[in-house]
């Protein structure tokens, strides 16, 4: 993502375009909608291969544990403050 684009603007474009694609590609899924919020985390260039591998293997990770468990572990590992009441609503 270029440094000239804010994370909020980028997420807005991704949500808008992917919603349009989903509605056009799957007309019976008209109820699809993104949640209001989002999470964004930066990753250094030196970790790029590791992140790509993680994304590639993501279905294997989630076969062993839920996204919720994995996400909470991530937040705790990197000492990111959060209020769980607002994560899953």
PDB file with one MODEL, atoms N, CA, C and O in Angstrom:
MODEL        1
ATOM      1  N   UNK A   1       0.849  -1.165   0.000  1.00  0.00           N
ATOM      2  CA  UNK A   1       0.000   0.000   0.000  1.00  0.00           C
ATOM      3  C   UNK A   1       0.897   1.230   0.000  1.00  0.00           C
ATOM      4  O   UNK A   1       1.804   1.325   0.827  1.00  0.00           O
ATOM      5  N   UNK A   2       0.672   2.149  -0.885  1.00  0.00           N
ATOM      6  CA  UNK A   2       1.508   3.354  -0.924  1.00  0.00           C
ATOM      7  C   UNK A   2       1.328   4.203   0.336  1.00  0.00           C
ATOM      8  O   UNK A   2       0.241   4.246   0.912  1.00  0.00           O
ATOM      9  N   UNK A   3       2.379   4.864   0.749  1.00  0.00           N
ATOM     10  CA  UNK A   3       2.313   5.696   1.954  1.00  0.00           C
ATOM     11  C   UNK A   3       1.444   6.936   1.753  1.00  0.00           C
ATOM     12  O   UNK A   3       1.140   7.635   2.720  1.00  0.00           O
ATOM     13  N   UNK A   4       1.044   7.215   0.526  1.00  0.00           N
ATOM     14  CA  UNK A   4       0.206   8.385   0.238  1.00  0.00           C
ATOM     15  C   UNK A   4      -1.273   8.126   0.486  1.00  0.00           C
ATOM     16  O   UNK A   4      -2.085   9.048   0.413  1.00  0.00           O
ATOM     17  N   UNK A   5      -1.630   6.878   0.778  1.00  0.00           N
ATOM     18  CA  UNK A   5      -3.031   6.512   1.018  1.00  0.00           C
ATOM     19  C   UNK A   5      -3.207   6.195   2.503  1.00  0.00           C
ATOM     20  O   UNK A   5      -2.428   5.434   3.077  1.00  0.00           O
ATOM     21  N   UNK A   6      -4.220   6.776   3.113  1.00  0.00           N
ATOM     22  CA  UNK A   6      -4.484   6.473   4.520  1.00  0.00           C
ATOM     23  C   UNK A   6      -5.086   5.074   4.633  1.00  0.00           C
ATOM     24  O   UNK A   6      -5.700   4.570   3.692  1.00  0.00           O
ATOM     25  N   UNK A   7      -4.902   4.464   5.782  1.00  0.00           N
ATOM     26  CA  UNK A   7      -5.473   3.133   6.015  1.00  0.00           C
ATOM     27  C   UNK A   7      -6.995   3.186   5.881  1.00  0.00           C
ATOM     28  O   UNK A   7      -7.602   2.293   5.291  1.00  0.00           O
ATOM     29  N   UNK A   8      -7.607   4.234   6.430  1.00  0.00           N
ATOM     30  CA  UNK A   8      -9.069   4.361   6.360  1.00  0.00           C
ATOM     31  C   UNK A   8      -9.552   4.432   4.911  1.00  0.00           C
ATOM     32  O   UNK A   8     -10.538   3.787   4.556  1.00  0.00           O
ATOM     33  N   UNK A   9      -8.865   5.211   4.075  1.00  0.00           N
ATOM     34  CA  UNK A   9      -9.260   5.305   2.662  1.00  0.00           C
ATOM     35  C   UNK A   9      -9.069   3.973   1.947  1.00  0.00           C
ATOM     36  O   UNK A   9      -9.909   3.569   1.142  1.00  0.00           O
ATOM     37  N   UNK A  10      -7.966   3.292   2.240  1.00  0.00           N
ATOM     38  CA  UNK A  10      -7.683   1.999   1.623  1.00  0.00           C
ATOM     39  C   UNK A  10      -8.764   0.982   1.984  1.00  0.00           C
ATOM     40  O   UNK A  10      -9.282   0.281   1.115  1.00  0.00           O
ATOM     41  N   UNK A  11      -9.097   0.909   3.269  1.00  0.00           N
ATOM     42  CA  UNK A  11     -10.120  -0.036   3.723  1.00  0.00           C
ATOM     43  C   UNK A  11     -11.464   0.293   3.081  1.00  0.00           C
ATOM     44  O   UNK A  11     -12.205  -0.612   2.697  1.00  0.00           O
ATOM     45  N   UNK A  12     -11.779   1.566   2.963  1.00  0.00           N
ATOM     46  CA  UNK A  12     -13.033   1.970   2.325  1.00  0.00           C
ATOM     47  C   UNK A  12     -13.099   1.478   0.880  1.00  0.00           C
ATOM     48  O   UNK A  12     -14.134   0.974   0.446  1.00  0.00           O
ATOM     49  N   UNK A  13     -12.011   1.619   0.139  1.00  0.00           N
ATOM     50  CA  UNK A  13     -11.971   1.161  -1.254  1.00  0.00           C
ATOM     51  C   UNK A  13     -12.102  -0.361  -1.321  1.00  0.00           C
ATOM     52  O   UNK A  13     -12.852  -0.886  -2.144  1.00  0.00           O
ATOM     53  N   UNK A  14     -11.375  -1.066  -0.458  1.00  0.00           N
ATOM     54  CA  UNK A  14     -11.431  -2.535  -0.449  1.00  0.00           C
ATOM     55  C   UNK A  14     -12.845  -3.012  -0.126  1.00  0.00           C
ATOM     56  O   UNK A  14     -13.379  -3.881  -0.815  1.00  0.00           O
ATOM     57  N   UNK A  15     -13.451  -2.450   0.915  1.00  0.00           N
ATOM     58  CA  UNK A  15     -14.803  -2.861   1.289  1.00  0.00           C
ATOM     59  C   UNK A  15     -15.804  -2.554   0.176  1.00  0.00           C
ATOM     60  O   UNK A  15     -16.657  -3.382  -0.143  1.00  0.00           O
ATOM     61  N   UNK A  16     -15.700  -1.377  -0.406  1.00  0.00           N
ATOM     62  CA  UNK A  16     -16.629  -0.981  -1.464  1.00  0.00           C
ATOM     63  C   UNK A  16     -16.512  -1.890  -2.682  1.00  0.00           C
ATOM     64  O   UNK A  16     -17.514  -2.407  -3.178  1.00  0.00           O
ATOM     65  N   UNK A  17     -15.290  -2.082  -3.160  1.00  0.00           N
ATOM     66  CA  UNK A  17     -15.089  -2.903  -4.361  1.00  0.00           C
ATOM     67  C   UNK A  17     -15.422  -4.369  -4.124  1.00  0.00           C
ATOM     68  O   UNK A  17     -16.015  -5.018  -4.985  1.00  0.00           O
ATOM     69  N   UNK A  18     -15.046  -4.893  -2.962  1.00  0.00           N
ATOM     70  CA  UNK A  18     -15.331  -6.306  -2.698  1.00  0.00           C
ATOM     71  C   UNK A  18     -16.824  -6.534  -2.477  1.00  0.00           C
ATOM     72  O   UNK A  18     -17.339  -7.594  -2.834  1.00  0.00           O
ATOM     73  N   UNK A  19     -17.527  -5.568  -1.899  1.00  0.00           N
ATOM     74  CA  UNK A  19     -18.984  -5.688  -1.755  1.00  0.00           C
ATOM     75  C   UNK A  19     -19.654  -5.706  -3.118  1.00  0.00           C
ATOM     76  O   UNK A  19     -20.540  -6.521  -3.373  1.00  0.00           O
ATOM     77  N   UNK A  20     -19.227  -4.806  -3.990  1.00  0.00           N
ATOM     78  CA  UNK A  20     -19.790  -4.756  -5.340  1.00  0.00           C
ATOM     79  C   UNK A  20     -19.540  -6.079  -6.057  1.00  0.00           C
ATOM     80  O   UNK A  20     -20.451  -6.638  -6.668  1.00  0.00           O
ATOM     81  N   UNK A  21     -18.307  -6.579  -5.984  1.00  0.00           N
ATOM     82  CA  UNK A  21     -17.957  -7.841  -6.640  1.00  0.00           C
ATOM     83  C   UNK A  21     -18.795  -8.992  -6.075  1.00  0.00           C
ATOM     84  O   UNK A  21     -19.304  -9.819  -6.831  1.00  0.00           O
ATOM     85  N   UNK A  22     -18.935  -9.042  -4.755  1.00  0.00           N
ATOM     86  CA  UNK A  22     -19.706 -10.111  -4.118  1.00  0.00           C
ATOM     87  C   UNK A  22     -21.161 -10.071  -4.567  1.00  0.00           C
ATOM     88  O   UNK A  22     -21.738 -11.107  -4.897  1.00  0.00           O
ATOM     89  N   UNK A  23     -21.752  -8.888  -4.581  1.00  0.00           N
ATOM     90  CA  UNK A  23     -23.161  -8.775  -4.987  1.00  0.00           C
ATOM     91  C   UNK A  23     -23.363  -9.109  -6.461  1.00  0.00           C
ATOM     92  O   UNK A  23     -24.378  -9.698  -6.831  1.00  0.00           O
ATOM     93  N   UNK A  24     -22.399  -8.734  -7.304  1.00  0.00           N
ATOM     94  CA  UNK A  24     -22.507  -9.056  -8.731  1.00  0.00           C
ATOM     95  C   UNK A  24     -22.244 -10.535  -9.000  1.00  0.00           C
ATOM     96  O   UNK A  24     -22.899 -11.138  -9.851  1.00  0.00           O
ATOM     97  N   UNK A  25     -21.295 -11.115  -8.283  1.00  0.00           N
ATOM     98  CA  UNK A  25     -20.902 -12.506  -8.525  1.00  0.00           C
ATOM     99  C   UNK A  25     -21.831 -13.516  -7.868  1.00  0.00           C
ATOM    100  O   UNK A  25     -21.986 -14.634  -8.359  1.00  0.00           O
ATOM    101  N   UNK A  26     -22.442 -13.128  -6.770  1.00  0.00           N
ATOM    102  CA  UNK A  26     -23.310 -14.025  -6.009  1.00  0.00           C
ATOM    103  C   UNK A  26     -24.637 -13.318  -5.713  1.00  0.00           C
ATOM    104  O   UNK A  26     -24.877 -12.904  -4.579  1.00  0.00           O
ATOM    105  N   UNK A  27     -25.490 -13.179  -6.717  1.00  0.00           N
ATOM    106  CA  UNK A  27     -26.738 -12.417  -6.546  1.00  0.00           C
ATOM    107  C   UNK A  27     -27.624 -12.907  -5.404  1.00  0.00           C
ATOM    108  O   UNK A  27     -28.380 -12.127  -4.824  1.00  0.00           O
ATOM    109  N   UNK A  28     -27.535 -14.182  -5.083  1.00  0.00           N
ATOM    110  CA  UNK A  28     -28.361 -14.711  -3.996  1.00  0.00           C
ATOM    111  C   UNK A  28     -27.818 -14.310  -2.624  1.00  0.00           C
ATOM    112  O   UNK A  28     -28.474 -14.534  -1.607  1.00  0.00           O
ATOM    113  N   UNK A  29     -26.638 -13.725  -2.593  1.00  0.00           N
ATOM    114  CA  UNK A  29     -26.008 -13.304  -1.338  1.00  0.00           C
ATOM    115  C   UNK A  29     -26.190 -11.801  -1.104  1.00  0.00           C
ATOM    116  O   UNK A  29     -25.270 -11.136  -0.629  1.00  0.00           O
ATOM    117  N   UNK A  30     -27.335 -11.278  -1.423  1.00  0.00           N
ATOM    118  CA  UNK A  30     -27.593  -9.835  -1.288  1.00  0.00           C
ATOM    119  C   UNK A  30     -27.422  -9.352   0.152  1.00  0.00           C
ATOM    120  O   UNK A  30     -27.206  -8.163   0.384  1.00  0.00           O
ATOM    121  N   UNK A  31     -27.516 -10.251   1.102  1.00  0.00           N
ATOM    122  CA  UNK A  31     -27.390  -9.864   2.501  1.00  0.00           C
ATOM    123  C   UNK A  31     -25.960  -9.624   2.953  1.00  0.00           C
ATOM    124  O   UNK A  31     -25.728  -9.222   4.093  1.00  0.00           O
ATOM    125  N   UNK A  32     -24.989  -9.868   2.058  1.00  0.00           N
ATOM    126  CA  UNK A  32     -23.590  -9.671   2.440  1.00  0.00           C
ATOM    127  C   UNK A  32     -23.333  -8.206   2.767  1.00  0.00           C
ATOM    128  O   UNK A  32     -23.740  -7.315   2.021  1.00  0.00           O
ATOM    129  N   UNK A  33     -22.658  -7.961   3.879  1.00  0.00           N
ATOM    130  CA  UNK A  33     -22.268  -6.597   4.245  1.00  0.00           C
ATOM    131  C   UNK A  33     -21.067  -6.667   5.175  1.00  0.00           C
ATOM    132  O   UNK A  33     -20.938  -7.595   5.973  1.00  0.00           O
ATOM    133  N   UNK A  34     -20.206  -5.695   5.065  1.00  0.00           N
ATOM    134  CA  UNK A  34     -19.060  -5.590   5.956  1.00  0.00           C
ATOM    135  C   UNK A  34     -19.503  -5.013   7.290  1.00  0.00           C
ATOM    136  O   UNK A  34     -20.469  -4.253   7.363  1.00  0.00           O
ATOM    137  N   UNK A  35     -18.786  -5.384   8.345  1.00  0.00           N
ATOM    138  CA  UNK A  35     -19.021  -4.746   9.637  1.00  0.00           C
ATOM    139  C   UNK A  35     -18.501  -3.318   9.564  1.00  0.00           C
ATOM    140  O   UNK A  35     -17.749  -2.965   8.655  1.00  0.00           O
ATOM    141  N   UNK A  36     -18.902  -2.511  10.518  1.00  0.00           N
ATOM    142  CA  UNK A  36     -18.520  -1.103  10.509  1.00  0.00           C
ATOM    143  C   UNK A  36     -17.022  -0.911  10.736  1.00  0.00           C
ATOM    144  O   UNK A  36     -16.410  -0.073  10.074  1.00  0.00           O
ATOM    145  N   UNK A  37     -16.426  -1.652  11.638  1.00  0.00           N
ATOM    146  CA  UNK A  37     -15.025  -1.437  11.988  1.00  0.00           C
ATOM    147  C   UNK A  37     -14.060  -2.305  11.205  1.00  0.00           C
ATOM    148  O   UNK A  37     -14.455  -3.053  10.311  1.00  0.00           O
ATOM    149  N   UNK A  38     -12.795  -2.191  11.554  1.00  0.00           N
ATOM    150  CA  UNK A  38     -11.751  -3.009  10.941  1.00  0.00           C
ATOM    151  C   UNK A  38     -10.506  -2.927  11.813  1.00  0.00           C
ATOM    152  O   UNK A  38     -10.401  -2.062  12.682  1.00  0.00           O
ATOM    153  N   UNK A  39      -9.584  -3.815  11.580  1.00  0.00           N
ATOM    154  CA  UNK A  39      -8.281  -3.771  12.235  1.00  0.00           C
ATOM    155  C   UNK A  39      -7.213  -3.727  11.166  1.00  0.00           C
ATOM    156  O   UNK A  39      -7.342  -4.377  10.128  1.00  0.00           O
ATOM    157  N   UNK A  40      -6.177  -2.981  11.404  1.00  0.00           N
ATOM    158  CA  UNK A  40      -5.081  -2.884  10.437  1.00  0.00           C
ATOM    159  C   UNK A  40      -3.761  -2.888  11.192  1.00  0.00           C
ATOM    160  O   UNK A  40      -3.605  -2.203  12.203  1.00  0.00           O
ATOM    161  N   UNK A  41      -2.825  -3.660  10.691  1.00  0.00           N
ATOM    162  CA  UNK A  41      -1.531  -3.788  11.336  1.00  0.00           C
ATOM    163  C   UNK A  41      -0.443  -3.677  10.287  1.00  0.00           C
ATOM    164  O   UNK A  41      -0.559  -4.242   9.200  1.00  0.00           O
ATOM    165  N   UNK A  42       0.594  -2.963  10.606  1.00  0.00           N
ATOM    166  CA  UNK A  42       1.698  -2.831   9.656  1.00  0.00           C
ATOM    167  C   UNK A  42       2.669  -3.994   9.828  1.00  0.00           C
ATOM    168  O   UNK A  42       2.804  -4.562  10.911  1.00  0.00           O
ATOM    169  N   UNK A  43       3.333  -4.327   8.743  1.00  0.00           N
ATOM    170  CA  UNK A  43       4.312  -5.406   8.742  1.00  0.00           C
ATOM    171  C   UNK A  43       5.547  -4.899   8.010  1.00  0.00           C
ATOM    172  O   UNK A  43       5.438  -4.284   6.950  1.00  0.00           O
ATOM    173  N   UNK A  44       6.709  -5.156   8.572  1.00  0.00           N
ATOM    174  CA  UNK A  44       7.934  -4.687   7.923  1.00  0.00           C
ATOM    175  C   UNK A  44       8.249  -5.543   6.694  1.00  0.00           C
ATOM    176  O   UNK A  44       7.848  -6.704   6.609  1.00  0.00           O
ATOM    177  N   UNK A  45       8.957  -4.959   5.768  1.00  0.00           N
ATOM    178  CA  UNK A  45       9.339  -5.646   4.524  1.00  0.00           C
ATOM    179  C   UNK A  45      10.098  -6.941   4.835  1.00  0.00           C
ATOM    180  O   UNK A  45       9.979  -7.924   4.104  1.00  0.00           O
ATOM    181  N   UNK A  46      10.870  -6.938   5.910  1.00  0.00           N
ATOM    182  CA  UNK A  46      11.659  -8.125   6.255  1.00  0.00           C
ATOM    183  C   UNK A  46      10.787  -9.322   6.640  1.00  0.00           C
ATOM    184  O   UNK A  46      11.263 -10.457   6.632  1.00  0.00           O
ATOM    185  N   UNK A  47       9.528  -9.083   6.973  1.00  0.00           N
ATOM    186  CA  UNK A  47       8.605 -10.156   7.365  1.00  0.00           C
ATOM    187  C   UNK A  47       7.681 -10.580   6.225  1.00  0.00           C
ATOM    188  O   UNK A  47       6.788 -11.403   6.424  1.00  0.00           O
ATOM    189  N   UNK A  48       7.891 -10.021   5.036  1.00  0.00           N
ATOM    190  CA  UNK A  48       6.971 -10.249   3.923  1.00  0.00           C
ATOM    191  C   UNK A  48       6.777 -11.731   3.592  1.00  0.00           C
ATOM    192  O   UNK A  48       5.640 -12.180   3.450  1.00  0.00           O
ATOM    193  N   UNK A  49       7.850 -12.489   3.468  1.00  0.00           N
ATOM    194  CA  UNK A  49       7.730 -13.913   3.112  1.00  0.00           C
ATOM    195  C   UNK A  49       6.979 -14.687   4.191  1.00  0.00           C
ATOM    196  O   UNK A  49       6.182 -15.575   3.888  1.00  0.00           O
ATOM    197  N   UNK A  50       7.238 -14.346   5.439  1.00  0.00           N
ATOM    198  CA  UNK A  50       6.569 -15.009   6.552  1.00  0.00           C
ATOM    199  C   UNK A  50       5.057 -14.739   6.510  1.00  0.00           C
ATOM    200  O   UNK A  50       4.255 -15.641   6.750  1.00  0.00           O
ATOM    201  N   UNK A  51       4.679 -13.505   6.207  1.00  0.00           N
ATOM    202  CA  UNK A  51       3.262 -13.137   6.136  1.00  0.00           C
ATOM    203  C   UNK A  51       2.583 -13.831   4.958  1.00  0.00           C
ATOM    204  O   UNK A  51       1.462 -14.323   5.088  1.00  0.00           O
ATOM    205  N   UNK A  52       3.251 -13.870   3.821  1.00  0.00           N
ATOM    206  CA  UNK A  52       2.693 -14.547   2.643  1.00  0.00           C
ATOM    207  C   UNK A  52       2.466 -16.026   2.947  1.00  0.00           C
ATOM    208  O   UNK A  52       1.429 -16.582   2.586  1.00  0.00           O
ATOM    209  N   UNK A  53       3.425 -16.662   3.604  1.00  0.00           N
ATOM    210  CA  UNK A  53       3.280 -18.074   3.977  1.00  0.00           C
ATOM    211  C   UNK A  53       2.109 -18.254   4.943  1.00  0.00           C
ATOM    212  O   UNK A  53       1.328 -19.196   4.814  1.00  0.00           O
ATOM    213  N   UNK A  54       1.994 -17.346   5.905  1.00  0.00           N
ATOM    214  CA  UNK A  54       0.892 -17.432   6.859  1.00  0.00           C
ATOM    215  C   UNK A  54      -0.456 -17.353   6.128  1.00  0.00           C
ATOM    216  O   UNK A  54      -1.349 -18.161   6.384  1.00  0.00           O
ATOM    217  N   UNK A  55      -0.598 -16.391   5.231  1.00  0.00           N
ATOM    218  CA  UNK A  55      -1.856 -16.234   4.494  1.00  0.00           C
ATOM    219  C   UNK A  55      -2.135 -17.479   3.658  1.00  0.00           C
ATOM    220  O   UNK A  55      -3.270 -17.953   3.598  1.00  0.00           O
ATOM    221  N   UNK A  56      -1.106 -17.997   3.021  1.00  0.00           N
ATOM    222  CA  UNK A  56      -1.261 -19.204   2.197  1.00  0.00           C
ATOM    223  C   UNK A  56      -1.743 -20.389   3.034  1.00  0.00           C
ATOM    224  O   UNK A  56      -2.556 -21.189   2.571  1.00  0.00           O
ATOM    225  N   UNK A  57      -1.244 -20.501   4.261  1.00  0.00           N
ATOM    226  CA  UNK A  57      -1.570 -21.629   5.140  1.00  0.00           C
ATOM    227  C   UNK A  57      -2.735 -21.338   6.090  1.00  0.00           C
ATOM    228  O   UNK A  57      -2.998 -22.128   6.997  1.00  0.00           O
ATOM    229  N   UNK A  58      -3.420 -20.237   5.898  1.00  0.00           N
ATOM    230  CA  UNK A  58      -4.442 -19.794   6.838  1.00  0.00           C
ATOM    231  C   UNK A  58      -5.545 -20.823   7.071  1.00  0.00           C
ATOM    232  O   UNK A  58      -6.010 -20.977   8.200  1.00  0.00           O
ATOM    233  N   UNK A  59      -5.963 -21.519   6.041  1.00  0.00           N
ATOM    234  CA  UNK A  59      -7.031 -22.508   6.238  1.00  0.00           C
ATOM    235  C   UNK A  59      -6.580 -23.618   7.184  1.00  0.00           C
ATOM    236  O   UNK A  59      -7.395 -24.173   7.921  1.00  0.00           O
ATOM    237  N   UNK A  60      -5.294 -23.944   7.168  1.00  0.00           N
ATOM    238  CA  UNK A  60      -4.764 -24.956   8.089  1.00  0.00           C
ATOM    239  C   UNK A  60      -4.774 -24.436   9.523  1.00  0.00           C
ATOM    240  O   UNK A  60      -5.113 -25.172  10.449  1.00  0.00           O
ATOM    241  N   UNK A  61      -4.402 -23.160   9.709  1.00  0.00           N
ATOM    242  CA  UNK A  61      -4.413 -22.573  11.057  1.00  0.00           C
ATOM    243  C   UNK A  61      -5.824 -22.615  11.638  1.00  0.00           C
ATOM    244  O   UNK A  61      -6.020 -22.986  12.795  1.00  0.00           O
ATOM    245  N   UNK A  62      -6.802 -22.230  10.817  1.00  0.00           N
ATOM    246  CA  UNK A  62      -8.164 -22.127  11.317  1.00  0.00           C
ATOM    247  C   UNK A  62      -8.857 -23.478  11.435  1.00  0.00           C
ATOM    248  O   UNK A  62      -9.941 -23.566  12.013  1.00  0.00           O
ATOM    249  N   UNK A  63      -8.254 -24.520  10.903  1.00  0.00           N
ATOM    250  CA  UNK A  63      -8.783 -25.867  11.126  1.00  0.00           C
ATOM    251  C   UNK A  63      -8.455 -26.324  12.544  1.00  0.00           C
ATOM    252  O   UNK A  63      -9.150 -27.167  13.109  1.00  0.00           O
ATOM    253  N   UNK A  64      -7.386 -25.758  13.116  1.00  0.00           N
ATOM    254  CA  UNK A  64      -6.932 -26.153  14.450  1.00  0.00           C
ATOM    255  C   UNK A  64      -7.489 -25.258  15.551  1.00  0.00           C
ATOM    256  O   UNK A  64      -7.691 -25.710  16.678  1.00  0.00           O
ATOM    257  N   UNK A  65      -7.740 -23.982  15.224  1.00  0.00           N
ATOM    258  CA  UNK A  65      -8.304 -23.064  16.212  1.00  0.00           C
ATOM    259  C   UNK A  65      -9.070 -21.965  15.492  1.00  0.00           C
ATOM    260  O   UNK A  65      -8.871 -21.714  14.304  1.00  0.00           O
ATOM    261  N   UNK A  66      -9.934 -21.331  16.233  1.00  0.00           N
ATOM    262  CA  UNK A  66     -10.809 -20.334  15.622  1.00  0.00           C
ATOM    263  C   UNK A  66     -10.062 -19.038  15.338  1.00  0.00           C
ATOM    264  O   UNK A  66      -9.017 -18.758  15.926  1.00  0.00           O
ATOM    265  N   UNK A  67     -10.622 -18.260  14.424  1.00  0.00           N
ATOM    266  CA  UNK A  67     -10.079 -16.931  14.156  1.00  0.00           C
ATOM    267  C   UNK A  67     -10.082 -16.103  15.436  1.00  0.00           C
ATOM    268  O   UNK A  67      -9.117 -15.394  15.721  1.00  0.00           O
ATOM    269  N   UNK A  68     -11.161 -16.191  16.204  1.00  0.00           N
ATOM    270  CA  UNK A  68     -11.275 -15.418  17.441  1.00  0.00           C
ATOM    271  C   UNK A  68     -10.123 -15.729  18.387  1.00  0.00           C
ATOM    272  O   UNK A  68      -9.492 -14.811  18.910  1.00  0.00           O
ATOM    273  N   UNK A  69      -9.838 -17.009  18.615  1.00  0.00           N
ATOM    274  CA  UNK A  69      -8.737 -17.398  19.500  1.00  0.00           C
ATOM    275  C   UNK A  69      -7.400 -16.896  18.966  1.00  0.00           C
ATOM    276  O   UNK A  69      -6.573 -16.382  19.719  1.00  0.00           O
ATOM    277  N   UNK A  70      -7.199 -17.050  17.673  1.00  0.00           N
ATOM    278  CA  UNK A  70      -5.943 -16.626  17.064  1.00  0.00           C
ATOM    279  C   UNK A  70      -5.778 -15.109  17.139  1.00  0.00           C
ATOM    280  O   UNK A  70      -4.683 -14.618  17.411  1.00  0.00           O
ATOM    281  N   UNK A  71      -6.853 -14.369  16.902  1.00  0.00           N
ATOM    282  CA  UNK A  71      -6.788 -12.911  16.928  1.00  0.00           C
ATOM    283  C   UNK A  71      -6.496 -12.400  18.336  1.00  0.00           C
ATOM    284  O   UNK A  71      -5.684 -11.491  18.509  1.00  0.00           O
ATOM    285  N   UNK A  72      -7.152 -12.980  19.342  1.00  0.00           N
ATOM    286  CA  UNK A  72      -6.888 -12.580  20.726  1.00  0.00           C
ATOM    287  C   UNK A  72      -5.441 -12.869  21.111  1.00  0.00           C
ATOM    288  O   UNK A  72      -4.808 -12.069  21.800  1.00  0.00           O
ATOM    289  N   UNK A  73      -4.920 -14.006  20.668  1.00  0.00           N
ATOM    290  CA  UNK A  73      -3.516 -14.328  20.934  1.00  0.00           C
ATOM    291  C   UNK A  73      -2.596 -13.286  20.297  1.00  0.00           C
ATOM    292  O   UNK A  73      -1.622 -12.850  20.911  1.00  0.00           O
ATOM    293  N   UNK A  74      -2.909 -12.897  19.080  1.00  0.00           N
ATOM    294  CA  UNK A  74      -2.129 -11.883  18.371  1.00  0.00           C
ATOM    295  C   UNK A  74      -2.138 -10.559  19.143  1.00  0.00           C
ATOM    296  O   UNK A  74      -1.085  -9.962  19.366  1.00  0.00           O
ATOM    297  N   UNK A  75      -3.319 -10.104  19.549  1.00  0.00           N
ATOM    298  CA  UNK A  75      -3.425  -8.845  20.290  1.00  0.00           C
ATOM    299  C   UNK A  75      -2.629  -8.901  21.585  1.00  0.00           C
ATOM    300  O   UNK A  75      -1.940  -7.943  21.936  1.00  0.00           O
ATOM    301  N   UNK A  76      -2.721 -10.012  22.290  1.00  0.00           N
ATOM    302  CA  UNK A  76      -1.998 -10.152  23.552  1.00  0.00           C
ATOM    303  C   UNK A  76      -0.490 -10.250  23.337  1.00  0.00           C
ATOM    304  O   UNK A  76       0.282  -9.639  24.076  1.00  0.00           O
ATOM    305  N   UNK A  77      -0.073 -11.006  22.343  1.00  0.00           N
ATOM    306  CA  UNK A  77       1.358 -11.177  22.073  1.00  0.00           C
ATOM    307  C   UNK A  77       2.036  -9.841  21.784  1.00  0.00           C
ATOM    308  O   UNK A  77       3.154  -9.596  22.236  1.00  0.00           O
ATOM    309  N   UNK A  78       1.358  -8.986  21.035  1.00  0.00           N
ATOM    310  CA  UNK A  78       1.945  -7.702  20.657  1.00  0.00           C
ATOM    311  C   UNK A  78       1.493  -6.556  21.561  1.00  0.00           C
ATOM    312  O   UNK A  78       1.674  -5.382  21.239  1.00  0.00           O
ATOM    313  N   UNK A  79       0.898  -6.927  22.707  1.00  0.00           N
ATOM    314  CA  UNK A  79       0.502  -5.976  23.746  1.00  0.00           C
ATOM    315  C   UNK A  79      -0.356  -4.839  23.199  1.00  0.00           C
ATOM    316  O   UNK A  79      -0.142  -3.668  23.511  1.00  0.00           O
ATOM    317  N   UNK A  80      -1.336  -5.219  22.373  1.00  0.00           N
ATOM    318  CA  UNK A  80      -2.273  -4.252  21.808  1.00  0.00           C
ATOM    319  C   UNK A  80      -3.469  -4.165  22.748  1.00  0.00           C
ATOM    320  O   UNK A  80      -4.118  -5.172  23.033  1.00  0.00           O
ATOM    321  N   UNK A  81      -3.756  -2.961  23.226  1.00  0.00           N
ATOM    322  CA  UNK A  81      -4.875  -2.776  24.139  1.00  0.00           C
ATOM    323  C   UNK A  81      -6.198  -2.930  23.389  1.00  0.00           C
ATOM    324  O   UNK A  81      -6.339  -2.475  22.254  1.00  0.00           O
ATOM    325  N   UNK A  82      -7.162  -3.577  24.038  1.00  0.00           N
ATOM    326  CA  UNK A  82      -8.474  -3.763  23.427  1.00  0.00           C
ATOM    327  C   UNK A  82      -9.505  -4.013  24.508  1.00  0.00           C
ATOM    328  O   UNK A  82      -9.170  -4.382  25.634  1.00  0.00           O
ATOM    329  N   UNK A  83     -10.743  -3.812  24.156  1.00  0.00           N
ATOM    330  CA  UNK A  83     -11.870  -4.136  25.016  1.00  0.00           C
ATOM    331  C   UNK A  83     -12.679  -5.178  24.257  1.00  0.00           C
ATOM    332  O   UNK A  83     -13.289  -4.875  23.231  1.00  0.00           O
ATOM    333  N   UNK A  84     -12.682  -6.392  24.760  1.00  0.00           N
ATOM    334  CA  UNK A  84     -13.298  -7.503  24.030  1.00  0.00           C
ATOM    335  C   UNK A  84     -14.786  -7.277  23.746  1.00  0.00           C
ATOM    336  O   UNK A  84     -15.340  -7.879  22.825  1.00  0.00           O
ATOM    337  N   UNK A  85     -15.429  -6.419  24.526  1.00  0.00           N
ATOM    338  CA  UNK A  85     -16.851  -6.127  24.271  1.00  0.00           C
ATOM    339  C   UNK A  85     -17.064  -5.539  22.879  1.00  0.00           C
ATOM    340  O   UNK A  85     -18.137  -5.691  22.294  1.00  0.00           O
ATOM    341  N   UNK A  86     -16.039  -4.866  22.348  1.00  0.00           N
ATOM    342  CA  UNK A  86     -16.189  -4.190  21.059  1.00  0.00           C
ATOM    343  C   UNK A  86     -15.594  -4.971  19.890  1.00  0.00           C
ATOM    344  O   UNK A  86     -15.714  -4.547  18.741  1.00  0.00           O
ATOM    345  N   UNK A  87     -14.957  -6.099  20.168  1.00  0.00           N
ATOM    346  CA  UNK A  87     -14.327  -6.862  19.090  1.00  0.00           C
ATOM    347  C   UNK A  87     -15.321  -7.666  18.273  1.00  0.00           C
ATOM    348  O   UNK A  87     -15.154  -7.795  17.061  1.00  0.00           O
ATOM    349  N   UNK A  88     -16.332  -8.199  18.897  1.00  0.00           N
ATOM    350  CA  UNK A  88     -17.176  -9.184  18.220  1.00  0.00           C
ATOM    351  C   UNK A  88     -18.621  -8.738  18.071  1.00  0.00           C
ATOM    352  O   UNK A  88     -19.469  -9.548  17.699  1.00  0.00           O
ATOM    353  N   UNK A  89     -18.924  -7.498  18.344  1.00  0.00           N
ATOM    354  CA  UNK A  89     -20.329  -7.056  18.265  1.00  0.00           C
ATOM    355  C   UNK A  89     -20.745  -6.779  16.837  1.00  0.00           C
ATOM    356  O   UNK A  89     -21.890  -6.400  16.591  1.00  0.00           O
TER     357      UNK A  89
ENDMDL
END
